[in-house]
Every structure is written in structure tokens, then in C-alpha cells.
Amino acid sequence: MKRGSSLLLGFLAAALTACGQQTGSTTSASTSTMTAYDHMLRLLYKQTVPVVQPAALAASLQRSPAAVVLLDARTPAEYRVSHLKGARFVDFDHFRDTDLRQLPRTQPIVVYCTVGARSEQVGAWLRERGFQDVRNLYGGIFQWVNDGYGVVNAQGPTTNVHPYSVMWRPWLKQGNPVYE
């Protein structure tokens, strides 16, 4: 087994063993206890980019959709299945090639991926390039959908979500998993 796969399985095992723990959370402001998902994210996140909770982002987008730049840092297939309405696609595999001149430096930027690990890397890269107000969507598109917020694809609203891989699929509690 590859080292990366072993590490991921270790993260998942640690998160799953934490299912019954009732520990106060410093990472997730939406609950007073950490879920297994919170524990898994705590292991994955490097704390290089501040997070924004889905509810706070949804409220901000409802007040003024154009006030926040959304960047989807997943693969083309994941983006085609669904994404947050108004999100710009930034292919994670090639994000360092992104033309940053198109990104407004004065607006808040929220980056997301499946669970927030890849988007945290993109967010840290943006911060290194002088973008001040960059956030990572806590829990990624999974937490967004699990919390009841909508996603779209080229045809409009959808319940479909690409789980990235079968290993991540158990963390998607709402929506229809679709692999393209």
C-alpha cells in the first residue's frame, strides 16, 4: 500500500474512533461537540488559511452574492457534477498556472474542494501572493451540502455531488453521489 493511502487510512481510522467522543470544538463553530468529520478535518487541515462555516458563507451570499469570490479547487469532473452557484473553476492539478489578474484583490475569496484539504493549499498559495481576505470553506462541498445548502451544474440546481473517491463517500450524508 502506498504511504499516502496508509496515512489517509490512519486519518480515517482516527476520525472514526472519535465518533463517540463529546469534545468541545475549536475548529467548528456550528456545534459544541466535534463530530467524526470534525476530527478528520482537524487532522487534515494545516491551519494555513482561516475557515468560514457554511452558514456564514450562505448568509453572506444571500446578502450580496457578488461580494464574495468563490473558487472551486477540484477536478473538472467534480466541477461538472456540481458546484456552488457562481463559483469559478480553478483546477487543483494546475492551480499554480491560474491567471491571478482576473481575481479582485479587494474582495473576500472563499476557496473550497470536497472536504477542504486541497482548497486550503490553494488558499495558502493565494495568501502567499498577496491576497489578504482568503478563507477555506470548512468541510468543503460535503459540509455545504450536508448542512442543506444547494449546488448547481450546467443544467441548474442539482442534488448530485462528486465524492472524489469511494474513500471519501461516507462523509457525504446528503445529496446524490455521482462519479463521472
Secondary structure, 3 states (H helix, E strand, C coil): CCHHHHHHHHHHHHHHHCCCCCCCCCCCCCCCCCCHHHHHHHHHCCCCCCEECHHHHHHHHHHCHHHCEEEECCCHHHHHHCECCCCEECCHHHHHHCCHHHCCCCCCEEEECCCCHHHHHHHHHHHHCCCCCEEEECCHHHHHHHCCCCEEECCEEECEECCCCCCCHHHCCCCEECCC
